[in-house]
């Protein structure tokens, strides 16, 4: 079902190893109209991005195997011609300026406030993306 709302027409990838957190972020973004794909790991996220472009990524920083920092480095390396906005979400006290220097466009503490998350996504999308048709 294609959503309606401020994020309608945008495709967002949510990368989070915790199933409850992943689902909460997904539901929040879908309630604002986004089409959301999820990944439980950084490597799964890269496979998803290779298969289907998205407009924005919301990624956990501390994940087993590869971290969100590993993921952002790969995204910036693999997609040098198209800036994909990426929001970091974390429950750890990483300095926000260091997270941004690593390549993230924004950083939010877990659990992200739903209104603040949607506002941050909308702001980054208005700067970087044009909605694309959603394949159903």
C-alpha positions in Angstrom: 0.0 0.0 0.0 1.4 3.4 -0.9 1.2 5.8 2.0 0.1 9.3 2.2 1.7 12.0 4.4 4.8 14.1 4.3 7.1 11.2 3.4 4.8 9.7 0.7 6.7 8.6 -2.4 10.0 8.3 -0.6 11.8 5.0 -0.1 13.7 4.6 3.2 16.0 1.7 4.3 16.1 1.1 8.1 19.2 -0.8 9.3 18.9 -2.1 12.8 19.9 -5.4 14.4 17.3 -5.2 17.2 14.0 -6.4 15.7 11.8 -4.3 18.1 13.7 -1.1 17.3 13.7 -1.9 13.6 10.0 -2.4 13.6 9.3 0.7 15.7 11.3 2.9 13.3 9.6 1.2 10.3 6.1 1.8 11.6 6.9 5.4 12.5 8.2 6.2 9.0 5.3 4.3 7.3 2.8 6.3 9.4 4.2 9.4 7.7 3.8 7.8 4.3 7.3 6.4 3.5 7.8 3.1 1.8 10.2 1.3 4.2 12.6 -1.6 3.6 14.5 -3.1 6.5 17.8 -4.8 7.0 19.0 -6.6 10.2 22.7 -6.0 9.4 25.1 -3.7 7.6 25.9 -6.4 5.0 22.2 -7.0 4.4 21.7 -3.2 4.0 24.4 -3.1 1.3 22.8 -6.0 -0.6 19.5 -4.1 -0.4 21.0 -0.9 -1.7 22.6 -2.7 -4.6 19.3 -4.3 -5.5 17.1 -1.3 -5.1 18.1 2.3 -4.6 16.5 4.2 -1.7 16.2 7.9 -0.9 17.5 7.8 2.7 19.0 5.3 5.2 18.3 5.2 8.9 21.1 3.1 10.5 22.0 1.9 14.0 25.7 2.5 14.8 26.5 -0.4 17.1 25.7 -3.7 15.4 27.3 -7.1 15.5 29.7 -8.0 12.7 29.8 -4.6 10.8 29.0 -1.4 12.5 27.1 1.6 11.2 30.5 3.3 10.8 31.5 0.4 8.5 28.2 0.8 6.6 28.5 4.6 6.0 32.1 4.2 4.7 30.8 1.5 2.2 27.8 3.6 1.2 30.0 6.7 0.5 32.5 4.5 -1.4 30.0 2.6 -3.5 27.7 5.6 -4.3 30.1 8.5 -4.9 28.0 10.3 -7.5 24.7 10.2 -5.6 24.6 11.5 -2.0 22.3 9.1 -0.1 21.4 10.9 3.2 22.0 8.7 6.2 20.7 9.2 9.8 22.5 7.4 12.6 20.5 6.2 15.5 22.4 5.0 18.6 22.0 4.2 22.2 25.7 4.8 22.8 27.3 8.2 23.7 29.1 8.7 20.4 30.0 12.4 20.0 27.6 13.8 17.3 30.3 15.8 15.6 32.4 12.6 15.2 29.4 10.7 13.8 28.9 13.5 11.2 32.6 13.5 10.3 32.3 9.8 9.6 29.8 10.7 6.9 26.4 10.7 8.5 24.0 13.5 7.8 22.4 13.5 11.3 22.5 11.5 14.5 19.7 10.8 17.0 19.7 9.0 20.3 17.6 5.8 20.7 14.8 5.5 20.9 14.3 8.3 18.4 11.3 10.5 19.1 8.8 9.7 16.3 8.1 13.4 15.5 11.8 14.3 15.5 12.7 11.3 13.4 10.1 12.1 10.8 11.1 15.8 10.8 14.8 14.9 10.3 14.0 12.5 7.5 11.7 15.1 5.8 14.4 17.8 6.1 17.1 15.7 4.6 14.9 14.4 1.8 13.9 18.0 0.9 17.6 18.8 0.5 18.6 15.7 -1.4 15.9 13.6 -3.0 12.9 13.6 -5.3 10.2 11.1 -4.6 10.3 8.1 -7.0 7.4 5.8 -8.0 7.0 2.9 -5.6 6.9 -0.5 -7.3 4.2 -2.7 -6.0 
